Amino acid sequence: MPERPYIYYDFTISLCSTCLRRIDAKIVFEDTNVYMLKNCRHHGFEKVLIATDIEYYKNCRNYAKRSEMPLKFNSETHFGCPYDCGLCADHEQHSCLTVVEVTDRCNLACPTCYAMSSPHYGRHRSLQEIEQMLDVIVENECEPDVVQISGGEPTVHPQFFDILDIAKRKPIKHLMVNTNGIRIAKDEAFVQRLASYMPDFEI
């Protein structure tokens, strides 16, 4: 009998990379690689590399454990993942690390930026919006393990330190700032003020 060029391993749900419709997918082993095979009725077949080491990929699955649920769900389930995100009752895991995007803007314009940030793109979130986001995180998590202030480039927000002050008043165990470091490299007074947010604070 003829053989397929791969070993079937698992079945999952994926998305068409063109139309983002939810579609079925096979996970297969071929040579030393792990691929996802997808077939959208509108855009055809896709073969997507998801790992280059079969044994490592299989071993990663040995660490599955019972999910720790959020304390609160924020939306109802109507169509399933990924359409009811935010967090719907089908969400399997609480947020281990929550990213709060305080601005779309950045002091760089990198062509590879996944957020398309630049000095002129988008807007800064208001302090009211940011505090509301943080309050939702606390409602969902009670004492969030890690919250990361991000963007864009968060240090260009005109109320950056007000944001940190608000976040430090919340019951957040560990606060992080995701930055490209430009302002840190150029402004010693800025660095000294950042240091005042220790402990449980990380750049």
Backbone as CSV, one residue per row, in Angstrom:
resi,resn,N_x,N_y,N_z,CA_x,CA_y,CA_z,C_x,C_y,C_z
1,MET,0.840,-1.197,0.000,0.000,0.000,0.000,0.877,1.249,0.000
2,PRO,0.475,2.272,-0.727,1.253,3.514,-0.695,1.130,4.195,0.667
3,GLU,2.167,4.906,1.050,2.179,5.601,2.340,2.139,7.110,2.131
4,ARG,1.523,7.790,3.072,1.551,9.249,3.055,2.951,9.720,3.444
5,PRO,3.328,10.939,3.054,4.677,11.427,3.364,4.818,11.939,4.793
6,TYR,3.772,11.753,5.604,3.819,12.254,6.974,3.175,11.242,7.913
7,ILE,3.381,11.455,9.222,2.703,10.681,10.258,1.646,11.580,10.892
8,TYR,0.399,11.140,10.872,-0.678,11.903,11.500,-0.493,11.863,13.011
9,TYR,-0.607,13.029,13.668,-0.417,13.087,15.122,-1.660,13.560,15.858
10,ASP,-2.313,14.602,15.357,-3.421,15.169,16.120,-4.326,15.997,15.202
11,PHE,-5.446,16.375,15.759,-6.425,17.215,15.074,-6.655,18.456,15.927
12,THR,-6.841,19.608,15.300,-7.078,20.839,16.052,-7.937,21.793,15.226
13,ILE,-8.197,22.934,15.795,-8.911,24.011,15.115,-7.911,25.118,14.831
14,SER,-7.956,25.684,13.635,-7.047,26.764,13.274,-7.837,27.841,12.528
15,LEU,-7.103,28.762,11.904,-7.703,29.826,11.100,-7.079,29.826,9.724
16,CYS,-7.863,30.169,8.724,-7.299,30.446,7.403,-6.511,31.741,7.506
17,SER,-5.285,31.736,7.036,-4.444,32.930,7.158,-4.894,34.054,6.232
18,THR,-5.773,33.762,5.281,-6.269,34.790,4.358,-7.565,35.424,4.850
19,CYS,-8.567,34.600,5.138,-9.889,35.139,5.504,-10.180,35.067,6.998
20,LEU,-9.324,34.379,7.753,-9.455,34.229,9.205,-10.693,33.443,9.622
21,ARG,-11.256,32.656,8.689,-12.327,31.744,9.076,-11.741,30.612,9.909
22,ARG,-12.539,30.120,10.852,-12.114,28.982,11.656,-12.238,27.719,10.815
23,ILE,-11.166,26.932,10.765,-11.154,25.718,9.945,-10.470,24.590,10.710
24,ASP,-10.754,23.359,10.300,-10.095,22.191,10.881,-8.648,22.111,10.411
25,ALA,-7.822,21.463,11.218,-6.415,21.290,10.844,-5.884,19.975,11.396
26,LYS,-4.997,19.344,10.621,-4.254,18.170,11.084,-2.881,18.616,11.551
27,ILE,-2.389,18.002,12.612,-0.996,18.173,13.015,-0.270,16.901,12.609
28,VAL,0.789,17.061,11.819,1.494,15.902,11.271,3.000,16.047,11.469
29,PHE,3.668,14.897,11.495,5.131,14.855,11.540,5.641,14.479,10.151
30,GLU,6.569,15.273,9.662,7.180,14.983,8.369,8.671,15.259,8.472
31,ASP,9.482,14.257,8.193,10.931,14.336,8.414,11.159,14.674,9.886
32,THR,11.817,15.792,10.197,12.038,16.160,11.604,11.107,17.278,12.054
33,ASN,10.166,17.663,11.199,9.342,18.840,11.471,7.903,18.484,11.840
34,VAL,7.250,19.447,12.486,5.829,19.346,12.814,5.098,20.399,11.982
35,TYR,4.073,19.967,11.262,3.314,20.874,10.404,1.838,20.852,10.777
36,MET,1.161,21.934,10.437,-0.284,21.992,10.498,-0.792,22.024,9.054
37,LEU,-1.671,21.095,8.718,-2.252,21.029,7.379,-3.680,21.555,7.448
38,LYS,-3.956,22.599,6.676,-5.257,23.266,6.724,-5.823,23.371,5.312
39,ASN,-7.139,23.349,5.224,-7.777,23.473,3.914,-9.025,24.343,4.048
40,CYS,-8.922,25.568,3.567,-10.058,26.493,3.564,-10.825,26.313,2.259
41,ARG,-12.133,26.212,2.341,-12.930,25.996,1.125,-12.871,27.194,0.184
42,HIS,-12.471,28.357,0.701,-12.385,29.556,-0.132,-10.969,29.836,-0.627
43,HIS,-9.956,29.446,0.160,-8.580,29.828,-0.179,-7.619,28.650,-0.292
44,GLY,-8.139,27.447,-0.199,-7.321,26.289,-0.498,-6.456,25.781,0.641
45,PHE,-5.454,25.020,0.252,-4.613,24.251,1.169,-3.456,25.099,1.697
46,GLU,-3.143,24.906,2.973,-1.971,25.535,3.589,-1.205,24.490,4.388
47,LYS,0.102,24.562,4.308,0.975,23.725,5.127,1.848,24.673,5.947
48,VAL,1.666,24.642,7.266,2.310,25.621,8.140,3.268,24.910,9.088
49,LEU,4.520,25.325,9.097,5.515,24.774,10.018,5.238,25.288,11.421
50,ILE,5.104,24.379,12.398,4.894,24.825,13.776,6.010,24.399,14.723
51,ALA,6.879,23.487,14.299,8.036,23.118,15.125,9.063,22.406,14.252
52,THR,10.319,22.519,14.638,11.399,21.869,13.889,12.013,20.700,14.650
53,ASP,11.405,20.319,15.774,11.916,19.218,16.587,10.719,18.428,17.111
54,ILE,10.482,17.264,16.534,9.306,16.472,16.885,9.322,16.054,18.347
55,GLU,10.451,15.566,18.842,10.512,15.084,20.223,10.283,16.211,21.219
56,TYR,10.854,17.367,20.932,10.632,18.520,21.810,9.156,18.909,21.805
57,TYR,8.547,18.921,20.632,7.128,19.263,20.511,6.274,18.294,21.331
58,LYS,6.547,17.000,21.215,5.777,16.018,21.973,6.014,16.170,23.469
59,ASN,7.257,16.441,23.850,7.583,16.574,25.267,6.878,17.768,25.906
60,CYS,6.691,18.836,25.142,6.003,20.019,25.683,4.600,19.680,26.166
61,ARG,3.992,18.699,25.564,2.632,18.320,25.949,2.594,17.548,27.262
62,ASN,3.739,17.138,27.764,3.776,16.415,29.030,3.559,17.321,30.232
63,TYR,3.521,18.621,30.018,3.409,19.560,31.135,2.005,20.126,31.276
64,ALA,1.039,19.522,30.630,-0.342,19.978,30.764,-0.820,19.760,32.197
65,LYS,-1.630,20.678,32.684,-2.183,20.571,34.034,-3.607,21.115,34.013
66,ARG,-4.287,20.982,35.117,-5.628,21.547,35.215,-5.546,23.060,35.058
67,SER,-6.450,23.626,34.276,-6.446,25.067,34.031,-6.877,25.827,35.278
68,GLU,-6.252,26.979,35.501,-6.675,27.902,36.554,-7.551,28.965,35.896
69,MET,-8.819,28.980,36.254,-9.786,29.847,35.583,-9.705,31.281,36.102
70,PRO,-10.103,32.242,35.261,-10.279,33.607,35.765,-11.396,33.634,36.809
71,LEU,-11.373,34.631,37.683,-12.447,34.770,38.659,-13.733,35.251,38.002
72,LYS,-13.600,35.956,36.877,-14.754,36.543,36.209,-14.566,36.445,34.705
73,PHE,-15.652,36.182,34.002,-15.645,36.211,32.541,-16.330,37.489,32.081
74,ASN,-15.845,38.069,30.983,-16.316,39.376,30.541,-17.255,39.340,29.345
75,SER,-17.419,38.187,28.714,-18.307,38.108,27.558,-18.931,36.721,27.490
76,GLU,-20.042,36.621,26.783,-20.724,35.343,26.613,-20.150,34.597,25.413
77,THR,-20.354,33.288,25.407,-19.896,32.463,24.295,-21.034,32.307,23.290
78,HIS,-20.806,32.802,22.078,-21.805,32.678,21.020,-21.283,31.844,19.851
79,PHE,-20.062,32.152,19.403,-19.500,31.498,18.220,-18.231,30.712,18.528
80,GLY,-17.723,30.787,19.743,-16.513,30.062,20.105,-15.250,30.825,19.753
81,CYS,-14.135,30.269,20.181,-12.826,30.881,19.963,-12.525,30.919,18.460
82,PRO,-12.002,31.998,17.923,-11.526,33.220,18.579,-12.528,34.366,18.530
83,TYR,-13.801,34.085,18.250,-14.747,35.159,17.969,-15.352,35.793,19.215
84,ASP,-15.341,35.104,20.334,-15.965,35.631,21.550,-14.932,36.038,22.595
85,CYS,-13.782,36.456,22.165,-12.700,36.737,23.094,-13.058,37.904,23.995
86,GLY,-12.482,37.870,25.200,-12.516,39.048,26.036,-13.060,39.024,27.446
87,LEU,-12.870,38.156,28.288,-12.650,36.713,28.281,-14.009,36.019,28.290
88,CYS,-14.234,35.074,27.397,-15.499,34.347,27.393,-15.379,33.113,28.283
89,ALA,-16.530,32.480,28.548,-16.559,31.347,29.472,-15.813,30.129,28.939
90,ASP,-15.489,30.098,27.653,-14.696,29.002,27.099,-13.203,29.203,27.315
91,HIS,-12.813,30.350,27.850,-11.390,30.629,28.048,-10.834,29.634,29.061
92,GLU,-9.809,28.895,28.682,-9.330,27.781,29.491,-8.414,28.196,30.639
93,GLN,-7.808,29.362,30.558,-6.747,29.696,31.509,-6.853,31.165,31.895
94,HIS,-6.588,31.451,33.147,-6.526,32.852,33.570,-5.304,33.519,32.940
95,SER,-5.202,34.812,33.074,-4.101,35.556,32.445,-2.857,35.488,33.324
96,CYS,-1.856,34.775,32.865,-0.592,34.698,33.609,0.164,36.020,33.522
97,LEU,0.087,36.667,32.364,0.690,37.977,32.149,-0.270,38.775,31.276
98,THR,-0.702,39.926,31.778,-1.631,40.766,31.032,-0.895,41.978,30.485
99,VAL,-1.061,42.251,29.204,-0.419,43.395,28.554,-1.441,44.522,28.433
100,VAL,-1.074,45.704,28.940,-1.924,46.889,28.854,-1.263,47.859,27.878
101,GLU,-1.879,48.044,26.731,-1.319,48.932,25.703,-1.812,50.352,25.961
102,VAL,-0.919,51.194,26.483,-1.307,52.539,26.906,-1.217,53.562,25.775
103,THR,-0.562,53.208,24.693,-0.437,54.105,23.547,-0.187,53.296,22.285
104,ASP,-0.569,53.876,21.148,-0.222,53.293,19.850,1.098,53.856,19.351
105,ARG,1.519,54.967,19.917,2.641,55.723,19.368,3.985,55.209,19.870
106,CYS,5.023,55.551,19.102,6.379,55.111,19.418,7.356,56.176,18.937
107,ASN,8.560,56.175,19.525,9.612,57.090,19.071,10.481,56.457,17.989
108,LEU,10.049,55.314,17.471,10.683,54.661,16.325,9.595,54.337,15.296
109,ALA,10.017,53.960,14.115,9.082,53.527,13.070,9.657,52.297,12.383
110,CYS,9.834,51.238,13.158,10.456,50.017,12.640,9.545,49.355,11.600
111,PRO,10.082,48.974,10.443,9.238,48.373,9.403,8.681,47.010,9.791
112,THR,9.288,46.350,10.779,8.825,45.025,11.185,7.904,45.066,12.402
113,CYS,7.523,46.236,12.866,6.696,46.347,14.074,5.334,45.699,13.854
114,TYR,4.989,44.718,14.691,3.701,44.038,14.544,2.533,44.939,14.938
115,ALA,2.814,46.020,15.697,1.761,46.953,16.098,1.655,48.149,15.156
116,MET,2.522,48.221,14.160,2.564,49.332,13.202,2.756,50.681,13.903
117,SER,3.440,50.687,15.035,3.614,51.915,15.807,4.599,52.857,15.132
118,SER,4.394,54.151,15.370,5.283,55.186,14.849,4.998,56.463,15.628
119,PRO,5.786,57.525,15.421,5.512,58.777,16.133,4.156,59.397,15.797
120,HIS,3.552,59.026,14.684,2.324,59.692,14.247,1.104,58.779,14.191
121,TYR,1.284,57.492,14.469,0.179,56.541,14.338,-0.644,56.492,15.626
122,GLY,-1.960,56.500,15.495,-2.838,56.217,16.624,-2.879,57.310,17.671
123,ARG,-3.110,56.881,18.902,-3.308,57.844,19.981,-2.817,57.277,21.305
124,HIS,-2.720,58.174,22.292,-2.467,57.773,23.669,-3.811,57.468,24.339
125,ARG,-3.875,56.412,25.153,-5.063,56.155,25.956,-5.123,57.185,27.084
126,SER,-6.330,57.538,27.478,-6.497,58.460,28.604,-6.247,57.717,29.913
127,LEU,-5.966,58.472,30.972,-5.779,57.842,32.281,-7.044,57.106,32.711
128,GLN,-8.200,57.653,32.378,-9.453,56.995,32.731,-9.574,55.643,32.024
129,GLU,-9.244,55.595,30.749,-9.296,54.330,30.006,-8.326,53.313,30.599
130,ILE,-7.127,53.778,30.921,-6.102,52.871,31.439,-6.506,52.335,32.804
131,GLU,-7.048,53.200,33.655,-7.483,52.716,34.971,-8.630,51.728,34.825
132,GLN,-9.531,51.963,33.886,-10.617,51.007,33.645,-10.063,49.653,33.203
133,MET,-9.050,49.671,32.328,-8.431,48.411,31.892,-7.818,47.680,33.080
134,LEU,-7.103,48.418,33.928,-6.476,47.803,35.098,-7.528,47.261,36.062
135,ASP,-8.637,47.979,36.219,-9.700,47.510,37.112,-10.324,46.212,36.605
136,VAL,-10.491,46.083,35.293,-11.025,44.837,34.727,-10.059,43.685,34.990
137,ILE,-8.768,43.952,34.838,-7.764,42.914,35.107,-7.864,42.452,36.552
138,VAL,-7.979,43.398,37.481,-8.078,43.047,38.903,-9.374,42.279,39.171
139,GLU,-10.476,42.674,38.548,-11.732,41.936,38.713,-11.588,40.495,38.236
140,ASN,-10.875,40.303,37.147,-10.701,38.957,36.588,-9.728,38.109,37.385
141,GLU,-8.722,38.746,37.980,-7.606,38.006,38.568,-7.482,38.162,40.085
142,CYS,-8.160,39.144,40.669,-8.049,39.495,42.086,-6.692,40.129,42.378
143,GLU,-5.631,39.344,42.365,-4.264,39.851,42.518,-3.451,39.367,41.319
144,PRO,-3.471,40.116,40.227,-2.779,39.658,39.013,-1.305,39.359,39.280
145,ASP,-0.823,38.254,38.720,0.583,37.884,38.906,1.510,38.904,38.260
146,VAL,1.274,39.203,36.985,2.139,40.122,36.243,1.273,40.969,35.317
147,VAL,1.495,42.279,35.351,0.886,43.195,34.389,2.010,43.947,33.703
148,GLN,1.972,43.985,32.381,3.009,44.657,31.600,2.415,45.890,30.927
149,ILE,3.020,47.054,31.197,2.638,48.298,30.542,3.386,48.358,29.217
150,SER,2.629,48.464,28.116,3.235,48.354,26.800,2.598,49.356,25.856
151,GLY,2.891,49.212,24.567,2.362,50.121,23.563,2.332,49.429,22.207
152,GLY,2.738,50.187,21.244,3.573,51.350,21.142,4.743,51.339,22.130
153,GLU,5.246,52.513,22.341,6.333,52.728,23.308,5.747,53.482,24.493
154,PRO,5.550,52.804,25.632,4.828,53.423,26.744,5.505,54.660,27.323
155,THR,6.831,54.752,27.208,7.522,55.899,27.814,7.275,57.202,27.071
156,VAL,6.661,57.165,25.880,6.326,58.412,25.181,4.957,58.944,25.606
157,HIS,4.231,58.182,26.395,2.929,58.669,26.876,3.169,59.871,27.786
158,PRO,2.480,60.993,27.565,2.741,62.198,28.360,2.413,62.046,29.842
159,GLN,1.637,61.027,30.195,1.298,60.785,31.603,1.852,59.433,32.066
160,PHE,3.028,59.113,31.573,3.624,57.798,31.837,3.724,57.501,33.332
161,PHE,4.248,58.430,34.114,4.423,58.158,35.540,3.087,58.135,36.278
162,ASP,2.112,58.876,35.809,0.768,58.766,36.388,0.214,57.357,36.179
163,ILE,0.504,56.787,35.020,0.074,55.409,34.737,0.716,54.443,35.723
164,LEU,2.023,54.593,35.942,2.707,53.712,36.897,2.157,53.898,38.300
165,ASP,1.862,55.144,38.681,1.295,55.398,40.012,-0.043,54.680,40.177
166,ILE,-0.890,54.768,39.154,-2.189,54.085,39.213,-1.988,52.578,39.330
167,ALA,-1.101,52.026,38.503,-0.869,50.576,38.510,-0.320,50.103,39.849
168,LYS,0.568,50.895,40.458,1.160,50.484,41.738,0.147,50.545,42.883
169,ARG,-0.932,51.276,42.713,-1.978,51.311,43.742,-2.902,50.094,43.661
170,LYS,-2.839,49.383,42.568,-3.665,48.186,42.397,-2.951,46.988,43.037
171,PRO,-3.710,45.919,43.363,-3.089,44.735,43.978,-2.385,43.844,42.947
172,ILE,-1.458,44.436,42.211,-0.701,43.720,41.180,0.602,43.236,41.806
173,LYS,0.880,41.942,41.694,2.067,41.386,42.344,3.362,41.869,41.708
174,HIS,3.382,41.984,40.381,4.621,42.365,39.693,4.257,43.216,38.484
175,LEU,4.852,44.404,38.401,4.572,45.339,37.318,5.781,45.424,36.399
176,MET,5.530,45.374,35.097,6.603,45.446,34.105,6.334,46.594,33.139
177,VAL,7.415,47.130,32.559,7.312,48.093,31.466,8.067,47.525,30.275
178,ASN,7.383,47.426,29.146,7.982,46.936,27.908,8.448,48.150,27.104
179,THR,9.755,48.334,26.965,10.278,49.551,26.347,11.432,49.239,25.406
180,ASN,11.629,50.116,24.417,12.800,49.986,23.546,14.048,50.584,24.186
181,GLY,13.904,51.268,25.312,15.049,51.744,26.088,15.642,53.072,25.653
182,ILE,15.074,53.702,24.641,15.669,54.947,24.143,15.643,56.037,25.207
183,ARG,14.489,56.228,25.842,14.414,57.270,26.864,15.287,56.927,28.065
184,ILE,15.366,55.671,28.410,16.223,55.241,29.521,17.678,55.566,29.223
185,ALA,18.103,55.353,27.986,19.498,55.601,27.606,19.848,57.086,27.608
186,LYS,18.852,57.951,27.440,19.136,59.378,27.269,18.792,60.247,28.475
187,ASP,18.053,59.733,29.438,17.497,60.579,30.495,17.738,59.947,31.862
188,GLU,18.793,60.385,32.538,19.156,59.785,33.827,18.099,60.065,34.889
189,ALA,17.513,61.261,34.876,16.474,61.580,35.860,15.265,60.655,35.689
190,PHE,14.966,60.326,34.446,13.881,59.392,34.156,14.182,58.027,34.767
191,VAL,15.427,57.588,34.632,15.845,56.293,35.179,15.733,56.294,36.699
192,GLN,16.174,57.386,37.334,16.104,57.469,38.788,14.653,57.392,39.266
193,ARG,13.771,58.032,38.548,12.364,57.966,38.947,11.802,56.570,38.735
194,LEU,12.203,55.909,37.666,11.777,54.520,37.469,12.201,53.646,38.645
195,ALA,13.415,53.867,39.128,13.936,53.053,40.232,13.093,53.193,41.491
196,SER,12.383,54.305,41.623,11.571,54.525,42.824,10.358,53.595,42.883
197,TYR,10.058,52.913,41.784,8.911,52.012,41.763,9.270,50.600,42.228
198,MET,10.529,50.364,42.518,10.933,49.086,43.089,10.371,48.981,44.510
199,PRO,10.165,47.753,45.031,10.373,46.440,44.413,9.163,46.025,43.570
200,ASP,9.221,44.797,43.091,8.149,44.208,42.272,7.883,45.032,41.023
201,PHE,8.961,45.533,40.445,8.884,46.368,39.251,10.038,45.994,38.344
202,GLU,9.774,45.907,37.045,10.777,45.399,36.109,10.662,46.118,34.778
203,ILE,11.818,46.390,34.181,11.873,46.984,32.849,12.171,45.874,31.849
